């Protein structure tokens, strides 16, 4: 798995792009560290872009739940974007699609932060 993180809109929206398998290795630790860094910077809006995630196990689920919980505790919000069919099925089976705000595209997730603020 590889992750890349960035911010847009003057740092108001943080994006973590995940590629490959989210399965609980050093990269999952890096993912968690990126989330912590964004929270410490005061960011309140995180999008986890998963359009290139082909597999996720319980450790990966734990990582995104941890991100969601950490952001909520700090008054923020996490959205998921671009779920592949495999990941979407997994989140449906675990009923996590009811917990997360899921968007088909990254652009849709970005726009939703600004629609909710107006």
C-alpha positions, 0 to 999 in steps of 0.5 A: 500500500502507498499513501499520499497526503495533501491539503486543498482550499488553503489547508481546510480539506485534507486528503489521504490517497490510498493505493493497494491493499489496506491490511495492517502493516507499516503503511497502515501505521503511516496512515494513522500518523498522517491522520494524527498530523492533520488533527494536530494541525487543526484540520477538521475535514478529511477525505480518504480517497480509496479509488485505488484500494483493491483489498482491505482487511480488519486492520484496514477497517480499524484504521479508517474507524480510528480516523473517523473516531479521532476526527469526531472527538476533535470536532471534525468529519471524515468522508470516504471517496471512490470505493471500489466494489470489493471495499464497498461490499465489505463496508456494506457487510459490516454496516460501516456504510451507515457510519461513514459519509461515502461519495462516488468521487473525490470531487463529490466529497470535496463539494459536500464539505462546502455544501454543508457549510453554507 
